[in-house]
């Protein structure tokens, strides 16, 4: 059995007529009849009943029509995927990112990428860490530039580190800790913290749990925010202090004071992608630009 036999069968079954199907396929009707007879002989079942006006499907023929449509659709999808993997000239690359962590990497990489692949459209998705991980696994994103996923979010993902950054404490310039060069981790329990929302940023809260394990007491959570901008606004308004990445220094310049932690704590930012799924050449080229910038 070959794909052409299935295509011919589907054409006849959908047209309900050898004559109409032969016209659509641009083949001679006797040749089409021979193909369908050979298919019935191979399967050992009757698929079609010839009638005075066209043909009718047997139960076996109806089942084959349903399954053949699925098989042919999957084959066409496979062909399209292979063709997309073979060309970087056009297409769309969907990239997830965490704004406060990628301000050094992503803009420069995108500028270089657009010069080298001007026909590719890059669509950016600013999402919480949990949703980024879900969309990567589901195939809605080609890649994401994020901190190393932890625990549940790491499942089914590959991660390639690009840069390592220190975790710092952000506070208003008038805060009492702003006079220090560094802040002992043990002092965090005395502060009110502004944090990202737990239901959207599980990895951030896993990092917090590790840091605060050394504090004599748990700090009060002053506010939970849905993004970096709202978190920094809350800190600037005096709601509390926040633990953020050194990568966000350019976002807080002139607005807040950053102080290192003692002992220092670092984290990785890199490329996350679905494990086991090949990248298109367009997405792979963007990864190369990110590595070059890093």
C-alpha positions, 0 to 999 in steps of 0.5 A: 500500500502506498500513499498514492493509493490512500489519496486515490481512495479518499478522492473517490470516497469523498467525490462518490464517483470514479469519474469526478475523482479522476477529473480532480486527480487528473488521471485516467478513470481506468487507472484509478479503478485499477488502483482501488481494485488493487487496494481492495485485493491487498486488504482483502475487503470490499471498500466500495459498492458500485452503484448506477450513480457513483459509489457507496462506502461499505463499513470497512470503507468508511473506517478506512476513509476516516483513518486515511484522512488522519494519516494523510493529514499527519503526513502533510504536517510532517512535510511542512515541519521538515521544510520549515526546519530546512530554511531560515529565510522566513517564518516566525520564532516565538520567544518567551522572556523575563524582562528584568533578567534579559535587558543585557542579552535580548535586545543586542541579540535581537538586533544582530538577528534581524540583520542576519535573518530579516525575513524571520518574524520574532514574536516576544512573549512577556510571561510569568515563569510558570506560564513560560514553562507550560508554553515551552512544553506545549510547543507554543514557544520555540525558546525562552530566555529565563533563569534556570527552571527549578522543580516542577518548571524544570520538567520536560525542559532543557536549559543552557546557561548564558550568564551568571548574576548576583542576587541583590537587595533593592531598596529606596535611597533613604532606607536604613540598609542603603548605608551599608555596602552589603546586607547580611542574609540574616537581616532579611528576616527583619525586613518587609519583602515585596515579591513576585506572585507565587502562583506565577513565579514558582522558581522565584519563590523556590529561590526565596525559600533557599535564601531565607532558610538561613534567616532567624525569622521569616520576613513579612511579605508586604506585597505580591506583584505580577511583574518586574515594573510593579515590583520596582514601583512598590519598592520605590513607594516604600512598601518594602525591599525586594530581592532582584537579579543584578541583571536588572541594574539598568531598570533601577538606575536612578530609582532605587539602591542595590546592595549585595548580599553577604554571603553572595548568592548567584543565579543563572540566566539562559536558554530554555527549550522543550526537551527532545524537540528539534529547533528550527534553523530560525530558532537555532540561529537566534540561540547562536546570537544569544550565545555571542552576546553572552 
